[in-house]
Amino acid sequence: MLDANIKAQLSQYLEMMENEIQLKLSTGTDKVSQEMEALVDELSAMSSLIQVEKTELERTPSFSVNRPGEDTGIVFAGIPLGHEFTSLVLALLQVSGRAPKVDEQVLNQVKNIEGKHHFESYISLSCQNCPEVVQALNIMSVLNPNITHTMIDGAAYKEEVESKNILAVPTVYLNGEPFTSGRKTVEEILAEMGSGLDASEFEDKEPFEVLVVGGGPAGASAAIYAARKGIRTGIVADRFGGQILDTASIENFISVNRTEGPKLAASLEEHVKDYNIDVMNLQTAKRLEKKELIEVELENGAVLKSKTVILSTGARWRNIGVPGEAEFRNKGVAYCPHCDGPLFEGKDVAVVGGGNSGIEAAIDLAGIANHVTVLEFAPELKADAVLQERLNSLPNATVYTNVQTKEITGTDKVNGVTYVERDSGEEKHIELSGVFVQIGLVPNTDWLGDTVERNRFGEILTDKKGATNVPGVFAAGDCSDSPYKQIIISMGSGATASLSAFDYLVRSQVELDQ
């Protein structure tokens, strides 16, 4: 099951185990069972601290990771390789006694959860967002005996996935009922369980000199540059990492040949935490007001004050805005082909959008789905020529240009899409199982209202120093009117805004002293 390189890496990790663990294995005669048994046997052969016991679990094939004589509550119903290999390694280490890397406040929140909570996460091994959910729920199971978690590979349990109409991963059930979907950290799961921070946690915070709103590449860069100046710096983010958490492969970040979005996000967070920066994660800003100091009010009612503010709230996927899109989200309407594509194996799907992201999605999906239809509003595709050539070479892809998506249809899940030919006005319908929306981004600036000047696209207007029309307020990254939305450009604009904020503070102090 494991090649030589993976075995070498795994061997190093297994040396970090602190105590004996027991793998309880439930298998049959099917192919997945045979592969799972081979994996478990290899693991036990690599460490004397790993013991194996044959048993019968709720799902076959599956295996649980336990302390001797104790069911820890971590079960893998599927073979945790691919993106889930790290989830397996961490489960082995943490159950053996190695402490999970979580803040003490979060650790205490998990330990204090009362009542029985059985989580089931439905994942695909090609999903780059799934491991964080799996690892978060595993950590919670290790820390609290009232919590259990089973990871379920949708490819190994197709009938179960289809019976629950699960068409997006990760999807999490709690005690048999739908709970949440999408990438989630331990903190986010706790918040959805009602254990998040309230306004009282922010009452004693002194005013900041630089407060960064947004935790993506621009926000992280801005916070680091500010902290390096030795001034009081805070960063408030509804999801640290931002858009890059949903990015599978990054190949244009200079000096790094290739990386993955979640990996880069983790590196950004680690770098930020190297400095004396007050990181306030999972907090959403809802109002900005310029008074003697600049005030930022959060959704939980807390008000943060600062001498300067850097807005780096990023952007989100743009919706088509047609009937059926919201109703069938995660029921056939999807935005991440890497995550959700495997759930549409052998089925017909459509991609709305003919830019680079849309055509890349169509190419990826063509290798999984039975047929892919691309719907593009403009008379021609906007994607790079090399991508168009690749798509046109595929036998199971069709492209319709100059068409307007009118409706996504379905009952309990998507069953088709209706579009209109713009030149003739003729309406047509395609029967299919999934629609992947890839039509660009919209800035996360609605919450600003008329406080800060924006253009007709909602982007914050800035000068060459990142300054807005409000003194002391700066903006950087994809929420600004920067013409190019790229990670490296966002980082540069974050640094520019931070240096400009520091310059503003210095000049303001000089004026006060005169």
N, C-alpha and C positions, 0 to 999 in steps of 0.2 A: 504493500500500500504506500509506503513512504520511500522516496528516492534518497540517495546518499546524502545530498546537501541538506534536505529537511531533517534527516536522521541526525546529522552532525549538529544542527542547530538545536534540535529537540533534546539531544543528549546534554547539552550545556544547560538548558532550562531545567531539566529533571534533576540535575545536581543541586538545584536551589530548593528542592522539596525539603520540608522540615520534619514531617512525620509520615507514618504509613497511611496509605489510602486504599480503599477497596472499590473496584469497578464491578458493578452487578450487571450482567449481560443477559439480555433477553433476545434470542434470535431464532429464526426458522430456517427454511431451506432455500429461500429466495436469494437473488444475487446481492441485494443490499445487505442482507444478514451475513452472507459469506464475507463480504468486504469489511463489514463492521467487526466481525469476529477476528479477521486477519489484523485489523488496526489495533484492537484491544490486546491481542496476543503480542504484537510488536511492542506496544507500550510497556506491557508487563515484563517483557524480555530485556528492556532497556533500563529498568530500575528495580532493585530489590524491595523498594518501598511500595510498589504497586502490586496488589493482589487482585485476582479475578475470581468471581463467583457466578456460576450459571443460575439464573432465576427466571421468573416470569413477571414482567412489568406490564403496565397498562397498555403500552403499545409495543408491538414486535414488528420490526427490529428496533431496539433502543438499548441504551446503557446508562446507568446512573453513576455518579461520582460521590463517594461517601467516606466519612471517617469510620474506622472499624467499630462495628456494633451500633452505628447511628446512621439513619437516612438523612443526609444533608439537604436533600430536596432538589438537587441539580440532575436533570435528565437530558440526554441528547437522543432525540428520536430522528435519527439521520446520521450521516457520517460527517463530523465537523472538520472538514478540510476546506480548501479554497479560502474564501474570506473568513471562514469560521475557525481556521486553524488556531489563531491567537486565542479565541474564546476557549478552546479546548485546553491549551497550555495554561492559561490563567486559572481555569477551573481546577486543574490538577494542583497547581501551586497553592491556591487560596484554600482549598479544602485540606491540604496538608498542613496548613497553619500559617502560611505566609500572608501577612496583612495586606488587604486591598489598598490601593492608593486612592483614598477618598479623604476629603477634609473631615476634621473631627466633628464639626457641626452636622455634616451630612451623615456621618457614621452614627451619631447619637439619634438623629431623626429616624433612621432605619431601625435601630435597636428598639425604639420606643413604640413602633407600630404594633397595635394590638389586633387580635382577631386573626382568623385563618385566611391566608391569601395565596391562592394557587394561580400562577401565571402560566400562560401558554403563548409562546411567540412563534408565529408562522413566518418562515424565512426562505430565501433562496441562496444557494452557495455563491452565486455571482453578484449578490447585492452588497455594495460597499457600505450601505447604511445599517444593515442588519446587525453586524457584530457589536456595535455600541449598545443596542437594546439587549442583546443576548448577554453581554458581559455585565451590564447594569443589573439585570434581573438575577444573574448568578451571584453577584456580590450581595444583593439583598438577601438571597437565600442562605448564603454563608453566614451573614451577620445576625439573622433573625430566624429562629426555629419555627416561627409561625408562617414563614414565607417559603414557597416552593416554586420551581420554574422548570418547564419542559420546553426545549427548543425543538421545533418540528420543521423538518425540511419538506417544503411543498412538493418537490420532485419525488420524494420517497413516499409521500402520503397524498397522492393526487385526489383520490376519492374523498378524503376528509376535507381537503381544501375546496374542492368543487361543491361539496354538500353545504359548505358554509358560505359559498359565493365569495371567497377571498380572492380578489383580483389585484391586490397590491401588497407589497412587503416592505418593511416588517409590519405585520398586524398582530396585535396582542389581545388575548382574551384574559379576563380575570374572573375566576370562579365560574367559568363556563359562559360568560357573557362578554360581548365586544367591549374592549376597554380603551385602546388607543391605537394609532398607526403612525408610521413614519419614524424617523431617527429620533431617539430619546436618550438623554443622559439619566443617571440616577436622580439628580436634582429635578429634572423635568417630570419624571415618573412620580416622585414624591409630591410635586406640586399638583399633579392631576389627581393624586389620592387625597388632596386636601391638607398636605403637610408643608406647604410652601411658607416663605417668609411674609410677615405682614408689615404694615407701616411702622409699627413700634420698633422694629429692628433698625430703623434708619434715623430715629429721633435724635440721637446723640452725635450724629456726624457733623464735624466742623465743615465750614465752607471750603470748597476746593479752589485751587488756583487754575487748574485745567480739569474739566470734566469732559470725558469722551463718551458720546452716545453712539453705541454700535461696536460690536466685537469681531468684525471681519478683518481682512488684511489691512485696510485703511485705519481702522480703529486701533488695532494692535500696534501698528507702526507709530501712530500719533501718541499713544499712551507711553510707549517705550521712550520716544524722543523727549517727551515732557518729563518723565521720571528721571531721565539722565541729567536733566538740568537741576535736579535736587528740589523741585517744587512739589507741592501737595497735589497728587494726581489720582483721579478716579476714573473708572470705566464701567458704564452700565450697559448691559446687552441682554436682549431677549433670548439670544442663542449664540454663545461664543463660537466664533468660526464663520458664521454667516453662510453665504451661498456655497463656499468651497466645501462645506460638509456634504453637499449633494453632488459634488463633482468627482467623477470616477477617475479620470486620468488627467494629469497636468504635465505637459511636455514643453511648455514655453516659459517656464520660470527659470531665468538665466542662472547658470552654474549648477542646476539640478537637471540631469537628463530626463528623468521621469519620476513623478511621485503621485500619490493619491490625495484627494482633497481632505479626507478625515485625518490623514497622517500630517499634512501641512497644518491643519487647524490645531492639532494636538501640539505641534512644535511651536506655533504662535502662542498658545496659552501657556506653555512651559516657559517660553522666553519672557512673557509679560510677568509671570509670577516670580521671575528672578529679581524683579525690582519692587520697590515699596509702592505698589499700586493697589488701591482699594478696588478689587474686582467685585462687581455686583451683577452676577449672572441671573438669567431668567427673570429679568425685570424689564418691562416695556414702558417706554416714555409715552405720555399722552398729551403733554402741554409744555410749551416753552414761553417764558415771559421775561422781558428785560426790565428789571427794577434797579435798585442800587447795586445789587448783584443779579446775576442771571439765574432764574429759577427753572428747574426741570421737574415737573410733576410726573410720578409714576402711576401705573394703572392701579396699584394697591393703595394709592392715596398719599404716599410719602412724597415729600418735596426736598429735592437736593439743590444746594446753592453753590455757585461757583463764580469766580471772577471772569473766567472765559469758558466757552463751550465749543467743542469740535463735534460737528454732526457727521457721523459716518455710518448711517443706518442701512446702507446698501440697497438692494433691490430684490424683487421676488419674481417668480414666473408670471408672465402675463396671461390672463384668462381670455378665452375666445369671447365669452359673454353671450353664449347662446343657450336656449332651453336644453336641459339635460346635462349640461356640463357639471353644475354643482350637485344635482341630484344623483349622478352616477360616479362621482369622485370616489376612487378606490373600489368601484364596482364596474370597472371597465374603462373609466377615464383615468389616465395616468400622466405623469410628467417626467418620470425617470425610466428610460428604456433599459438601463443597466440593471436596475433593481427589479422592475416588474416584468420585463420581457420574458423571462423563463416561464411565467405563469400563463403565457399565451402560446406555448409550444404547439405547433400544428394548427393554429387558428388563423383567421383572417383579421388583420388590424389595419388601422389608418394612422398616418402621421399628419397633423395639421401644422404646416410651416415648411417653407422651402429654403431657409437659410442654412448655414453650416450645421447648426445643432439639429435641425430637422432632418437633413439628408444623412448626417452621421447616424441619427437614430434609426432612420429607415434601413440603412445598410446593416446595422447591428441586428435589427429585428428580422431582416430577411433571412438571416442564418438560423432563426428560431421558429418564426411563424410560417404558416402555409403560404400566405400572400400579404404583401404590404402595399397600401395605396397612399400616395402622397397628395395632399390637397394644398395648393398654393394660391393665395389671393391674387398676386401679381401676374402679369402676362408671362413672366419668365422666372425661373428659379434664381435665387440670389446666392446660392452656395458656390464655393470655389469650383472651378472647372474640373479639377482632379476628382472631387467628390461626386460631381454629376456623372462623370465618365464611369466611375465605379458603380454607381447606382444603375445606370443604363445598361450595364453589362449583366445585371442580375436577372434571371428568368422569372422570378416571382415578385417583381416590383413594377407598379404602374404609377405614372405621374400625371396628375391633372392640374394644369395651370389656369389662371384667370377664372377661378371658381371661388365662391363664397360659401363657407360652412354655415348652414342654416339651423340645424338641430341635431343633437345626439339623442337617439331613440333607445327605448328599452322598457322593460317592466321592472323586474327586481335587479337587473343588470343590463349592461349595454347590449343591444342587438343590431345596431346599425347607425349610419350617419346620413343625413340629408344635406345636399349641397345644391347650389344654383350656378349654372353656367352664366357668367357675367355678360358675355356678348349676346347670347340668345335669350336669356331669361328663363331657360328651361330648367325645371327642378328634377333632380335625380336622387335616388336612394341606393346605398350600398349596404348589404347585410354583412355584419362583422361582429367581432367579440370585444374589440378594444380600440380606444382612440388615445393616441399619445399627442399631447399638446406641446408644441415647440415653436412659439411665436415671439420669443424675446422676453424682455424684462420690463418691469415698472418700478420706479423708485419708491422706497418706503418713507414717504414724506407727507402723507395725508394728515398726520397728526399735528403738523406745524401750522395748518390753517393759513392765515394771512400774515403771520408773524415774520416769516422770512420770505424774501422774494424768490419765486420759482418761475420756470418757463412753462409753456403749454404742455410739456410732457411730465411736469411735476418735478423736474430736476432743479436743485438749488443753484441759483446763480452765484458765481464766485469770481473774484479777480485772480490775477496770477499768483497771489499769495494765499489763496484759499479763503479770503475774507468774504463774508456776506454783507448785505445791506445793514445788518444789525451790528453795531460796534461790540467787539468782544466775542462775536459768534462766527465760527469758521466751519467749512464743510470740506469733505474729502471722499473720494471713492465713487462708487456707482450711484450714490444718491445725489451727486453733484452734476453739473453740466459738462464734465470732462467728456470729450468726444469719443474716447476709447475706453471700453469697460474691460480692463485686463487686471489681473492680480498685481503684476509688477508696477503698473501705473497707479493703482490704488494705494499700494504701499508708499510710493514716492509722494503722492498727494497728501497722504497722512502725515508724512515727515514734514512736508512743506507747511501744512496747516499748523502743526505743533510748533515749529520754529517761529511761525508768524504769531501764534498765540503768546509765546514767550516774549517776543519782541514787543507785542502790544502791552504785556504786563510791565516790562521794563520802562517803556515810554510813559505809561500811565503813572507809574511811581515817580518818574522824573518830574512830571507835571504837578503831582501832588506836593513834591518836595520844594518846588519853586515858590 
